[in-house]
Amino acid sequence: MTIAVVAGLLAILPFVGAAPFTITLLTEGLIFAIWAMSLDILVGYTGLVTFGHAAAFGLGSYAAGFFAREVTTDFFVTLLFAEVVVIAVAVTIGFVVTRVSGIAFAIISLCIAQVLFQIAVAWRDVTEGMDGLVGVPLPKMFGVTINAGTELYLLTVVTLAAVCIGLRRLVESPFGRTLQAIRTNEDRAAAVGINVRLNKWLAFIISWAVAGVGGTLMVFLKAGTTPMSLHWTESGNVLVMTIFGGLGTLFGPVIGAISFVFLRDEFTTRFEAWQLAFGFVFVVVVLAFPTGLAGIIARVWRSLWPVRS
């Protein structure tokens, strides 16, 4: 119910006077929110910190962009192709990387992302190298072109709502509880009969699949992509969004991603060293509220509407 209400409020913004540039920024923020929620499944719910999650997002962008430019711009078909590619890669590499945890998992995931980055740079026949995959046409649904601006924004809102509903049901299911048990203590989870390796592998695949959805939307928003979408710095950005918003909440990464996009735009306008300004805000929020922006909102909500005993 809450997801539907929030999605409805977001959907009416273009019709109540929101500036076109604001809608564009918000579209980017909502796409990043999908990506951040996918990371939260790994970091916040399973306890697998990764520095290479840009690999899933960037791979989805390249697969969708290439397919849309060379075959068809139908959104559903393009998304399906991108998901098949992303899931195929996730199944393969996830089988290997989820055999480890902690810093080993973080470093191996980073190395995999950098390998994909180098492939994107070198495989010019498909990716066009550092020039990037450009000229991706707008998507179509049922034969109708989804134009940039309000129409693409509404598609993003609907997609985000669907992802939120799906992930909410996932984390509240027995599988989601299993992931949280693994996050709390892998050894204890294994001792009570949980197949830790299998569940981590499944979480990895699901996380990459959701990130691929975000990558597909982003390639249509930007009309292309570059190898930098696979770079480790982008993995750092999405990790910051997730922590900034609040780990293990799903709602937090959405707030963190939107805040990141708007703060970045504001700080790049006002400060030459915008990373320093944003870093200061990030540190203050995390130190004062370890649960992130979601924790702040939760505290305000409880103070206004205290829970009756």
Backbone bond lengths (Angstrom), bond angles and torsions (degrees), N, CA, C in turn:
res aa  C-N    CA-C-N  psi(-1)  N-CA   C-N-CA  omega(-1)  CA-C   N-CA-C  phi
1 M - - - 1.460 - - 1.520 110.46 -
2 T 1.350 115.94 -45.94 1.466 119.96 -179.62 1.516 110.94 -63.21
3 I 1.327 116.71 -41.63 1.466 120.70 179.68 1.520 110.30 -61.17
4 A 1.334 117.24 -42.09 1.464 121.21 -179.96 1.525 110.76 -64.15
5 V 1.331 117.50 -40.77 1.468 121.27 179.93 1.524 110.49 -64.97
6 V 1.340 116.79 -47.19 1.471 120.54 179.84 1.517 110.71 -62.83
7 A 1.330 116.92 -42.98 1.466 120.71 178.08 1.522 110.74 -61.84
8 G 1.336 117.15 -40.03 1.457 120.52 177.83 1.517 112.38 -63.62
9 L 1.334 116.74 -41.63 1.470 120.50 178.09 1.526 111.28 -64.73
10 L 1.335 115.91 -40.05 1.467 119.53 177.85 1.527 110.68 -65.68
11 A 1.326 116.29 -38.21 1.461 120.52 -175.82 1.520 113.07 -66.76
12 I 1.335 118.12 -27.37 1.470 119.65 -176.97 1.530 112.93 -87.28
13 L 1.327 117.05 -8.75 1.468 119.44 -176.57 1.532 113.37 -55.63
14 P 1.346 120.20 -43.91 1.475 118.49 -179.86 1.524 113.33 -64.01
15 F 1.319 117.42 -17.81 1.462 120.95 -175.43 1.523 113.12 -101.27
16 V 1.345 116.33 2.10 1.470 119.57 179.40 1.526 111.61 -120.44
17 G 1.333 115.95 24.09 1.462 119.80 171.82 1.509 116.37 101.11
18 A 1.329 119.29 6.16 1.469 120.15 177.42 1.520 109.95 -64.66
19 A 1.334 116.99 134.52 1.462 121.91 -177.57 1.523 110.88 -65.94
20 P 1.337 117.43 147.72 1.478 120.08 179.10 1.526 113.08 -55.66
21 F 1.335 117.51 -38.53 1.458 119.64 179.82 1.529 110.67 -66.16
22 T 1.323 116.52 -37.95 1.464 120.52 177.17 1.521 110.64 -62.85
23 I 1.332 116.71 -40.69 1.464 120.93 178.64 1.526 110.38 -64.03
24 T 1.338 116.77 -39.52 1.468 120.23 178.08 1.526 111.00 -63.44
25 L 1.349 116.15 -45.39 1.456 119.84 177.94 1.528 111.32 -62.67
26 L 1.324 115.73 -41.11 1.455 119.66 -179.62 1.524 111.25 -67.18
27 T 1.334 117.00 -35.47 1.469 120.18 175.62 1.521 110.26 -60.15
28 E 1.333 115.77 -46.11 1.464 119.85 178.03 1.522 111.07 -62.58
29 G 1.342 115.96 -41.43 1.456 119.62 179.16 1.522 112.71 -62.85
30 L 1.333 117.18 -39.10 1.461 120.57 179.89 1.526 111.63 -70.43
31 I 1.332 115.99 -34.36 1.477 119.07 175.57 1.525 110.15 -66.36
32 F 1.327 115.94 -43.82 1.465 119.54 175.69 1.529 110.89 -62.24
33 A 1.339 116.45 -31.38 1.470 120.10 178.96 1.526 110.73 -63.16
34 I 1.330 117.00 -40.56 1.471 120.80 176.42 1.523 109.42 -60.92
35 W 1.318 115.42 -44.60 1.465 120.83 179.55 1.529 110.83 -62.80
36 A 1.347 116.65 -44.38 1.463 120.53 -178.78 1.527 111.53 -66.02
37 M 1.338 117.12 -37.82 1.469 119.07 176.84 1.523 111.09 -63.92
38 S 1.327 116.05 -37.09 1.464 118.79 178.40 1.524 110.56 -63.86
39 L 1.323 117.14 -37.96 1.463 120.85 177.63 1.522 110.73 -68.49
40 D 1.324 116.37 -35.02 1.460 120.43 -179.13 1.526 111.72 -62.51
41 I 1.329 117.13 -29.87 1.466 120.00 176.14 1.520 110.04 -60.98
42 L 1.321 116.91 -38.71 1.462 120.50 179.00 1.525 112.19 -78.87
43 V 1.324 115.98 -52.64 1.468 120.53 -172.23 1.525 111.55 -80.23
44 G 1.335 116.46 -51.83 1.450 120.13 -173.10 1.509 115.13 -77.06
45 Y 1.342 117.17 -32.30 1.461 120.32 -174.84 1.522 113.53 -105.30
46 T 1.333 117.35 -30.20 1.467 119.83 -177.58 1.527 112.00 -106.82
47 G 1.332 117.29 -17.23 1.454 120.44 178.84 1.511 114.36 79.68
48 L 1.354 116.52 22.70 1.466 120.85 178.96 1.519 109.42 -104.58
49 V 1.314 116.19 98.65 1.459 120.72 179.87 1.519 109.31 -77.25
50 T 1.323 116.80 125.63 1.461 121.34 -177.87 1.518 110.67 -124.27
51 F 1.330 115.65 141.99 1.465 122.12 174.73 1.529 110.84 -108.94
52 G 1.340 115.99 17.50 1.459 118.42 -176.58 1.515 113.57 -132.30
53 H 1.334 117.23 26.62 1.466 119.25 -175.50 1.527 112.29 -73.11
54 A 1.322 117.06 -12.69 1.472 119.50 174.75 1.526 110.76 -63.14
55 A 1.321 116.74 -22.79 1.462 120.10 -179.33 1.517 110.81 -59.44
56 A 1.336 118.01 -43.87 1.463 121.74 -179.40 1.519 111.45 -67.48
57 F 1.320 115.91 -44.70 1.468 121.32 -178.72 1.520 111.07 -65.50
58 G 1.323 116.13 -47.74 1.458 120.58 -179.17 1.505 112.62 -67.26
59 L 1.331 117.26 -39.05 1.460 120.87 178.38 1.527 110.51 -63.60
60 G 1.328 117.04 -41.17 1.455 120.52 176.51 1.516 112.01 -61.74
61 S 1.334 116.02 -39.60 1.470 120.82 178.72 1.523 111.28 -64.14
62 Y 1.314 116.36 -46.06 1.468 119.98 -179.11 1.524 111.62 -65.78
63 A 1.333 116.69 -44.29 1.468 120.01 -179.11 1.522 110.99 -63.05
64 A 1.327 116.79 -46.29 1.463 120.88 -179.73 1.520 111.32 -67.42
65 G 1.330 116.77 -42.85 1.463 120.40 -178.50 1.514 112.56 -64.12
66 F 1.329 116.44 -44.52 1.463 120.20 179.85 1.524 110.68 -64.94
67 F 1.333 116.41 -44.19 1.464 120.43 -178.00 1.530 110.60 -66.38
68 A 1.329 117.32 -41.00 1.464 120.63 -179.76 1.525 111.41 -66.35
69 R 1.313 116.58 -35.76 1.468 119.99 -178.03 1.516 112.21 -78.27
70 E 1.324 116.94 -33.61 1.463 120.11 -173.19 1.529 114.35 -101.09
71 V 1.338 117.74 -23.57 1.470 119.68 -173.45 1.521 111.87 -120.36
72 T 1.325 117.23 -70.51 1.465 120.77 -178.37 1.515 110.07 -152.65
73 T 1.337 115.62 150.88 1.462 120.39 178.86 1.528 111.40 -98.50
74 D 1.323 118.13 4.77 1.458 119.76 177.27 1.527 109.54 -56.30
75 F 1.315 116.87 122.68 1.457 121.26 -171.86 1.528 112.03 -60.48
76 F 1.326 116.69 -45.51 1.462 120.01 -176.06 1.526 111.60 -67.26
77 V 1.317 117.03 -40.54 1.461 120.48 179.42 1.526 110.23 -68.27
78 T 1.324 115.51 -42.71 1.464 119.69 179.12 1.520 111.16 -63.48
79 L 1.322 116.10 -43.67 1.465 120.18 178.43 1.522 110.50 -62.37
80 L 1.310 116.71 -41.38 1.469 120.37 178.66 1.517 111.33 -61.36
81 F 1.343 116.92 -44.07 1.464 120.51 178.90 1.526 110.56 -62.21
82 A 1.331 116.29 -45.97 1.465 120.27 -179.60 1.528 110.76 -60.92
83 E 1.333 116.89 -40.76 1.457 120.54 -179.71 1.524 111.58 -66.65
84 V 1.317 116.56 -38.65 1.464 119.50 178.09 1.530 110.07 -61.57
85 V 1.328 116.66 -44.16 1.468 120.86 179.69 1.522 110.89 -64.11
86 V 1.339 116.23 -49.37 1.467 120.51 -177.33 1.529 111.15 -63.23
87 I 1.326 117.00 -45.04 1.460 120.18 -178.48 1.528 111.18 -66.64
88 A 1.334 116.84 -37.76 1.467 119.75 178.06 1.524 110.86 -60.86
89 V 1.321 116.55 -43.59 1.468 120.33 178.30 1.525 110.31 -68.48
90 A 1.347 116.79 -41.11 1.463 120.52 -179.00 1.520 111.88 -63.65
91 V 1.332 116.47 -40.42 1.465 120.21 178.82 1.523 110.25 -61.20
92 T 1.329 116.04 -42.01 1.471 120.87 -176.31 1.521 111.89 -70.01
93 I 1.328 116.64 -56.56 1.470 119.00 -175.32 1.524 111.49 -76.87
94 G 1.337 116.60 -28.50 1.453 119.03 178.64 1.513 112.15 -64.85
95 F 1.322 116.80 -32.82 1.457 121.42 178.09 1.525 111.03 -59.97
96 V 1.341 115.30 -30.31 1.465 120.41 -178.98 1.522 111.44 -87.99
97 V 1.346 116.73 -52.06 1.465 119.83 -170.88 1.519 112.99 -70.41
98 T 1.327 118.43 -27.25 1.462 119.35 -178.27 1.525 112.97 -80.02
99 R 1.321 116.63 3.17 1.463 120.10 173.81 1.529 111.28 -77.67
100 V 1.340 116.15 -11.44 1.461 120.83 179.51 1.528 108.86 -123.88
101 S 1.318 116.42 169.98 1.461 121.87 179.16 1.522 109.08 -139.47
102 G 1.320 115.46 179.90 1.450 120.59 174.35 1.517 113.37 64.51
103 I 1.333 115.47 -141.54 1.461 120.94 -175.09 1.520 111.38 -65.78
104 A 1.333 117.57 -29.92 1.466 120.65 179.06 1.523 110.36 -64.03
105 F 1.335 116.65 -44.11 1.466 120.46 177.79 1.519 110.40 -62.55
106 A 1.331 117.17 -43.05 1.460 121.31 -178.76 1.526 111.62 -61.43
107 I 1.333 116.61 -44.29 1.465 120.55 -177.58 1.523 111.41 -70.83
108 I 1.345 117.31 -42.32 1.463 119.55 179.97 1.524 111.00 -64.13
109 S 1.331 116.79 -41.18 1.469 120.01 178.17 1.519 110.89 -63.62
110 L 1.320 116.98 -36.59 1.468 120.94 176.52 1.522 110.42 -64.33
111 C 1.316 117.18 -43.56 1.467 121.12 179.70 1.525 111.58 -62.61
112 I 1.329 116.56 -39.91 1.463 120.08 179.29 1.520 110.63 -63.83
113 A 1.323 117.00 -42.60 1.466 120.58 178.43 1.522 110.81 -61.23
114 Q 1.330 116.33 -40.63 1.464 119.43 -179.45 1.527 111.65 -70.44
115 V 1.327 117.28 -31.16 1.465 120.32 174.54 1.523 110.04 -63.90
116 L 1.329 117.09 -45.84 1.462 120.90 177.36 1.525 111.27 -63.53
117 F 1.315 116.32 -35.76 1.470 120.50 176.37 1.521 110.68 -61.06
118 Q 1.328 116.77 -45.15 1.463 120.64 -179.91 1.525 111.12 -67.39
119 I 1.321 117.36 -35.81 1.469 120.39 176.09 1.523 110.13 -63.13
120 A 1.335 116.56 -42.92 1.464 120.44 178.65 1.523 111.89 -62.83
121 V 1.315 116.79 -33.30 1.464 120.62 178.30 1.528 111.07 -73.08
122 A 1.335 116.44 -40.24 1.467 120.37 -172.39 1.527 114.19 -87.13
123 W 1.333 118.75 -28.48 1.462 122.01 -174.26 1.527 110.40 -86.33
124 R 1.309 115.91 68.37 1.459 121.64 -171.24 1.533 113.42 -65.54
125 D 1.315 117.77 -28.78 1.464 120.09 -179.31 1.526 112.23 -61.29
126 V 1.319 116.09 -27.70 1.465 120.65 -179.39 1.527 111.69 -107.71
127 T 1.324 116.18 -45.49 1.468 120.46 -172.29 1.527 113.85 -95.84
128 E 1.337 117.17 -14.86 1.464 123.14 -175.90 1.523 112.78 63.39
129 G 1.339 115.34 24.42 1.453 121.10 171.88 1.516 114.04 60.20
130 M 1.338 115.30 -145.71 1.460 120.97 -178.25 1.521 112.38 -69.93
131 D 1.331 117.18 -14.88 1.470 119.10 175.63 1.523 110.70 -67.53
132 G 1.300 116.30 -26.31 1.453 121.08 177.19 1.515 113.48 87.59
133 L 1.311 114.70 161.97 1.465 121.87 177.89 1.527 107.50 -85.09
134 V 1.327 116.66 105.52 1.464 120.82 -174.15 1.529 110.30 -114.99
135 G 1.315 114.55 166.44 1.458 119.52 177.11 1.509 114.72 77.92
136 V 1.339 117.25 24.84 1.470 119.94 177.77 1.531 108.14 -73.25
137 P 1.333 118.41 123.64 1.470 120.61 -177.49 1.523 111.94 -73.89
138 L 1.313 115.77 166.14 1.453 121.25 178.16 1.532 110.12 -68.06
139 P 1.325 116.99 150.29 1.466 119.49 -178.54 1.530 112.01 -75.11
140 K 1.308 115.14 162.39 1.458 121.15 175.38 1.526 109.47 -125.50
141 M 1.327 115.06 148.53 1.453 121.32 173.73 1.522 108.24 -131.42
142 F 1.331 115.81 121.30 1.452 121.73 -177.87 1.533 111.86 55.42
143 G 1.342 114.83 36.12 1.453 121.05 177.62 1.506 115.09 83.97
144 V 1.325 117.82 -2.40 1.472 121.97 -178.23 1.522 109.10 -105.18
145 T 1.334 117.28 130.48 1.466 121.88 -179.28 1.523 110.58 -71.59
146 I 1.327 115.64 133.14 1.464 122.02 175.36 1.528 106.75 -90.62
147 N 1.310 116.85 103.93 1.459 121.47 -175.79 1.525 111.36 -73.55
148 A 1.344 114.51 155.14 1.461 120.51 176.43 1.527 109.01 -65.10
149 G 1.314 115.69 153.17 1.462 119.52 -179.29 1.515 110.90 101.99
150 T 1.305 116.28 -128.93 1.458 121.43 -174.08 1.520 112.84 -61.87
151 E 1.335 117.76 -43.20 1.464 120.18 -175.95 1.527 112.05 -65.62
152 L 1.332 116.64 -44.45 1.467 119.42 178.03 1.523 110.26 -67.84
153 Y 1.318 116.75 -34.48 1.465 121.25 177.10 1.522 110.71 -61.74
154 L 1.325 117.37 -46.32 1.461 121.10 179.95 1.525 111.47 -64.21
155 L 1.335 116.84 -38.08 1.458 120.20 175.54 1.525 110.29 -61.21
156 T 1.322 116.55 -39.86 1.461 121.19 178.99 1.521 111.31 -66.28
157 V 1.327 116.72 -41.56 1.474 120.63 178.66 1.520 110.50 -60.84
158 V 1.330 116.92 -46.53 1.463 121.30 -179.40 1.529 110.20 -63.21
159 T 1.333 116.75 -42.74 1.464 120.74 180.00 1.518 110.87 -64.20
160 L 1.340 116.25 -43.41 1.465 120.31 178.29 1.518 110.88 -60.67
161 A 1.324 117.06 -44.45 1.467 120.31 179.40 1.522 111.15 -60.66
162 A 1.335 116.62 -42.75 1.466 120.40 179.34 1.527 111.04 -63.43
163 V 1.338 116.04 -41.85 1.466 120.15 178.75 1.524 110.36 -65.13
164 C 1.338 116.73 -42.10 1.466 120.71 179.60 1.520 111.21 -60.23
165 I 1.326 116.05 -45.75 1.465 120.39 -179.57 1.532 110.50 -62.91
166 G 1.340 115.49 -44.82 1.458 119.54 -179.84 1.512 112.74 -62.79
167 L 1.331 117.02 -45.22 1.463 120.56 -178.61 1.518 111.52 -71.40
168 R 1.340 117.29 -34.10 1.459 119.34 177.21 1.527 110.73 -61.87
169 R 1.316 115.94 -44.50 1.464 119.09 177.72 1.527 111.16 -64.91
170 L 1.330 115.50 -35.31 1.466 120.03 -179.83 1.527 111.22 -63.58
171 V 1.339 117.08 -50.23 1.464 120.16 -175.16 1.526 112.26 -71.99
172 E 1.346 117.26 -21.06 1.467 120.19 178.03 1.527 112.22 -91.08
173 S 1.323 116.34 -4.01 1.459 121.25 179.55 1.528 110.17 -83.49
174 P 1.338 117.98 169.80 1.472 120.31 175.02 1.529 112.64 -55.55
175 F 1.338 116.49 -34.49 1.466 119.44 177.55 1.528 110.65 -63.51
176 G 1.342 116.12 -42.50 1.457 120.05 178.15 1.512 112.12 -63.23
177 R 1.334 116.88 -39.60 1.463 120.19 177.30 1.531 110.86 -65.42
178 T 1.318 114.79 -33.91 1.462 119.16 177.59 1.521 111.01 -64.46
179 L 1.332 115.95 -42.89 1.466 120.07 178.39 1.528 110.81 -60.85
180 Q 1.323 116.79 -40.73 1.462 119.79 179.66 1.522 111.81 -67.68
181 A 1.324 116.28 -32.46 1.464 119.61 175.49 1.529 110.50 -66.06
182 I 1.337 116.17 -39.21 1.461 120.64 177.55 1.522 110.36 -65.13
183 R 1.321 116.25 -41.43 1.471 119.89 178.00 1.527 111.20 -60.60
184 T 1.323 116.81 -40.80 1.462 120.70 -177.81 1.522 112.11 -67.35
185 N 1.333 116.08 -47.14 1.471 119.54 -179.35 1.525 109.17 -163.79
186 E 1.319 116.16 105.20 1.467 120.66 -178.60 1.524 112.17 -60.92
187 D 1.313 116.38 -44.47 1.466 120.44 -176.51 1.523 111.15 -64.49
188 R 1.326 116.34 -41.79 1.455 119.42 -179.91 1.529 110.38 -68.43
189 A 1.351 115.88 -38.23 1.464 119.56 178.09 1.530 110.42 -61.40
190 A 1.321 116.10 -42.98 1.466 119.99 178.33 1.520 111.30 -65.19
191 A 1.333 116.24 -34.64 1.462 120.50 -177.74 1.525 112.31 -66.93
192 V 1.343 117.29 -28.48 1.467 120.02 -179.80 1.527 111.95 -92.06
193 G 1.340 116.59 8.15 1.458 120.30 172.58 1.510 116.17 102.71
194 I 1.342 118.14 6.91 1.462 120.95 179.07 1.526 109.40 -79.05
195 N 1.323 116.41 133.39 1.458 121.30 175.45 1.528 107.64 -80.73
196 V 1.316 116.10 89.24 1.461 121.96 -172.75 1.520 111.71 -61.01
197 R 1.315 116.76 -45.99 1.470 120.43 -176.13 1.526 111.35 -63.38
198 L 1.320 117.40 -43.17 1.461 121.36 -179.80 1.527 111.06 -64.06
199 N 1.323 116.73 -45.74 1.463 119.72 -178.24 1.521 112.61 -67.97
200 K 1.315 117.55 -35.02 1.465 120.53 174.92 1.525 110.69 -65.79
201 W 1.316 116.23 -39.50 1.468 121.36 178.10 1.531 110.47 -62.82
202 L 1.325 116.83 -45.71 1.465 120.77 178.74 1.529 111.01 -63.47
203 A 1.329 117.39 -40.62 1.467 120.90 178.09 1.528 110.69 -62.95
204 F 1.318 115.96 -39.10 1.464 120.89 178.55 1.529 110.62 -62.91
205 I 1.325 116.66 -45.29 1.469 121.23 -179.24 1.524 110.50 -64.13
206 I 1.326 117.21 -45.41 1.466 120.91 179.78 1.523 110.58 -62.59
207 S 1.313 116.04 -43.00 1.463 120.60 179.74 1.525 111.36 -60.48
208 W 1.311 116.52 -44.81 1.468 120.15 179.06 1.528 111.21 -66.64
209 A 1.327 116.87 -38.94 1.470 120.27 -179.63 1.531 110.52 -61.64
210 V 1.325 116.82 -43.35 1.472 120.41 179.50 1.526 110.45 -67.43
211 A 1.322 117.23 -40.07 1.462 120.30 176.78 1.524 111.04 -61.11
212 G 1.339 116.89 -35.20 1.460 120.72 177.60 1.512 112.69 -63.08
213 V 1.336 117.11 -32.62 1.469 120.59 175.50 1.532 109.99 -62.81
214 G 1.328 115.65 -45.07 1.460 119.46 177.22 1.515 112.52 -62.22
215 G 1.337 116.32 -41.37 1.459 119.83 178.94 1.512 112.43 -63.30
216 T 1.331 116.97 -36.51 1.470 120.99 177.95 1.525 110.97 -63.41
217 L 1.321 116.80 -45.64 1.468 120.41 178.81 1.527 111.15 -64.18
218 M 1.334 116.33 -38.47 1.459 119.42 -176.92 1.525 112.10 -66.85
219 V 1.328 118.09 -36.65 1.463 119.54 -178.69 1.529 110.32 -67.40
220 F 1.336 117.31 -29.75 1.457 120.03 175.99 1.528 110.79 -76.57
221 L 1.312 117.15 -36.16 1.465 120.29 178.23 1.523 111.25 -64.97
222 K 1.342 116.67 -43.92 1.464 121.71 -176.66 1.523 112.91 -90.13
223 A 1.342 117.77 -6.24 1.470 123.26 -176.59 1.523 111.63 59.62
224 G 1.327 116.54 28.10 1.455 120.98 178.42 1.512 111.18 159.92
225 T 1.315 116.59 -176.21 1.457 121.98 177.94 1.518 109.12 -155.21
226 T 1.315 116.86 167.93 1.465 122.87 179.68 1.526 108.86 -134.67
227 P 1.341 117.39 166.61 1.460 119.36 177.20 1.531 113.62 -58.24
228 M 1.330 117.77 -21.78 1.461 119.77 -179.85 1.522 112.23 -63.79
229 S 1.337 117.32 -19.59 1.461 119.24 176.21 1.521 111.64 -67.15
230 L 1.336 116.71 -15.54 1.462 122.19 179.25 1.523 112.32 -102.27
231 H 1.316 117.17 -3.63 1.463 121.49 -172.25 1.524 111.22 -72.20
232 W 1.338 115.83 152.88 1.461 120.54 -177.41 1.519 112.56 -62.70
233 T 1.344 117.56 -25.87 1.467 119.28 179.14 1.529 111.18 -64.71
234 E 1.332 116.78 -33.49 1.461 119.75 176.60 1.523 110.75 -68.74
235 S 1.321 116.68 -34.19 1.461 119.56 174.33 1.525 110.53 -62.65
236 G 1.322 115.33 -37.71 1.465 119.50 176.38 1.515 111.72 -64.06
237 N 1.331 116.15 -40.26 1.467 119.80 -179.74 1.522 111.95 -62.01
238 V 1.331 116.85 -46.00 1.466 119.07 -177.78 1.527 110.93 -69.87
239 L 1.325 117.19 -30.21 1.463 119.84 175.78 1.526 110.16 -67.12
240 V 1.336 116.19 -39.59 1.463 120.78 176.35 1.530 110.39 -62.37
241 M 1.334 116.91 -45.12 1.472 120.38 178.40 1.519 111.02 -56.35
242 T 1.320 116.29 -44.75 1.460 121.25 -175.31 1.521 111.40 -67.99
243 I 1.319 116.88 -45.33 1.469 120.81 179.18 1.517 110.29 -68.28
244 F 1.328 116.76 -41.86 1.461 122.48 -179.75 1.527 110.87 -59.06
245 G 1.331 115.83 -39.60 1.457 119.55 -179.60 1.511 113.07 -79.21
246 G 1.325 117.12 -38.92 1.460 120.45 -179.92 1.509 111.48 132.87
247 L 1.321 116.60 114.26 1.456 121.90 -177.83 1.528 111.60 -70.77
248 G 1.332 114.70 147.99 1.450 120.10 174.01 1.508 115.07 69.54
249 T 1.345 116.99 29.11 1.461 119.79 -177.74 1.526 113.52 -128.55
250 L 1.329 118.39 -21.76 1.464 125.29 -171.79 1.522 111.34 66.60
251 F 1.348 117.09 -47.79 1.463 120.72 177.40 1.532 110.35 -64.92
252 G 1.335 115.92 -38.27 1.458 120.59 -178.49 1.514 113.86 -59.41
253 P 1.338 118.75 -50.26 1.458 119.54 178.87 1.525 114.16 -58.13
254 V 1.335 117.75 -31.58 1.466 120.25 176.79 1.528 109.78 -64.60
255 I 1.325 116.30 -48.43 1.467 120.85 178.58 1.523 110.28 -64.26
256 G 1.329 116.75 -40.74 1.463 120.40 -179.66 1.513 112.64 -64.16
257 A 1.346 116.99 -41.22 1.468 120.77 -179.25 1.526 111.44 -66.98
258 I 1.330 116.68 -45.46 1.467 120.07 179.64 1.528 110.53 -64.38
259 S 1.334 116.37 -42.81 1.468 120.28 178.47 1.521 110.87 -62.61
260 F 1.329 116.59 -41.13 1.461 120.92 179.96 1.524 111.21 -58.78
261 V 1.338 116.50 -46.52 1.464 120.50 -177.32 1.532 111.03 -64.38
262 F 1.320 117.51 -44.67 1.463 119.99 -176.98 1.528 111.67 -74.42
263 L 1.338 117.16 -37.24 1.463 119.26 176.54 1.519 111.07 -66.76
264 R 1.321 116.83 -40.47 1.460 120.34 177.82 1.524 111.01 -60.52
265 D 1.336 116.25 -43.76 1.463 119.57 178.07 1.518 111.30 -62.69
266 E 1.338 116.90 -42.04 1.469 120.41 -178.77 1.521 111.13 -68.65
267 F 1.333 116.53 -44.15 1.459 119.89 -177.04 1.524 112.67 -70.62
268 T 1.325 117.80 -36.22 1.468 119.15 177.46 1.521 111.61 -65.97
269 T 1.324 116.23 -25.69 1.466 120.35 176.88 1.519 111.65 -77.01
270 R 1.315 116.49 -37.90 1.466 120.99 -172.05 1.528 114.08 -96.72
271 F 1.337 117.74 -28.23 1.465 120.39 -173.84 1.517 110.86 -126.87
272 E 1.324 115.61 138.20 1.461 119.39 175.78 1.519 110.30 -70.77
273 A 1.334 116.15 -41.77 1.463 121.10 177.06 1.532 108.13 -96.14
274 W 1.338 116.50 67.85 1.463 120.01 -174.27 1.521 112.41 -67.28
275 Q 1.358 116.20 -27.92 1.462 118.21 179.75 1.528 110.89 -63.58
276 L 1.353 115.72 -36.17 1.458 120.13 178.85 1.525 110.76 -65.67
277 A 1.334 116.05 -43.16 1.465 119.94 179.66 1.525 110.97 -64.30
278 F 1.332 116.45 -44.39 1.463 119.31 -179.94 1.526 110.12 -67.30
279 G 1.325 116.62 -39.93 1.459 119.92 178.48 1.516 112.09 -59.51
280 F 1.333 116.33 -37.79 1.468 120.74 178.63 1.531 110.01 -63.89
281 V 1.330 116.45 -46.89 1.471 120.73 178.63 1.524 110.46 -60.89
282 F 1.329 116.72 -43.18 1.461 121.73 -179.26 1.524 110.95 -60.89
283 V 1.331 116.60 -46.83 1.466 120.61 -178.80 1.523 110.97 -63.13
284 V 1.336 117.20 -43.60 1.462 120.87 -179.56 1.524 111.09 -61.41
285 V 1.335 116.20 -45.34 1.469 119.77 -179.00 1.519 111.13 -64.38
286 V 1.329 116.99 -44.89 1.466 120.28 -176.51 1.530 111.08 -68.17
287 L 1.354 117.49 -38.36 1.462 120.17 179.13 1.523 111.62 -69.83
288 A 1.331 116.03 -42.22 1.465 119.76 -178.39 1.522 112.01 -76.47
289 F 1.332 115.71 -35.19 1.465 120.89 -178.11 1.530 108.72 -134.17
290 P 1.334 117.49 87.62 1.470 120.40 -178.12 1.528 113.71 -56.67
291 T 1.331 116.86 -22.23 1.462 119.98 178.82 1.526 112.10 -86.91
292 G 1.344 117.62 6.36 1.462 121.45 174.84 1.520 113.48 77.66
293 L 1.336 114.28 -167.01 1.459 120.20 -178.80 1.527 111.65 -61.67
294 A 1.317 116.69 -33.07 1.465 119.59 177.41 1.520 110.86 -61.61
295 G 1.330 116.40 -35.01 1.463 120.31 177.30 1.512 112.05 -66.87
296 I 1.333 116.53 -38.69 1.470 120.19 177.39 1.523 110.11 -62.58
297 I 1.329 115.61 -47.53 1.464 120.22 -179.30 1.524 110.48 -62.29
298 A 1.325 116.75 -39.28 1.468 120.48 179.70 1.529 110.91 -64.34
299 R 1.329 116.36 -40.26 1.465 119.59 179.72 1.521 111.11 -65.90
300 V 1.324 116.72 -43.53 1.465 120.62 178.38 1.520 109.99 -62.03
301 W 1.328 116.34 -43.06 1.469 120.80 -179.89 1.531 110.88 -61.34
302 R 1.334 116.16 -44.28 1.468 119.53 -179.39 1.521 111.94 -66.99
303 S 1.345 116.60 -33.07 1.471 119.26 178.86 1.531 111.80 -71.16
304 L 1.338 116.17 -32.33 1.464 119.56 179.45 1.526 111.91 -82.08
305 W 1.328 115.80 -38.56 1.467 121.36 -179.41 1.523 109.48 -128.87
306 P 1.347 117.38 76.26 1.465 119.81 -178.43 1.508 112.36 -62.34
307 V 1.328 114.94 144.95 1.459 120.92 179.57 1.514 109.78 -73.18
308 R 1.314 116.41 128.62 1.471 120.74 179.79 1.527 110.28 -80.39
309 S 1.305 115.47 136.05 1.458 119.60 179.95 1.521 110.95 -83.60
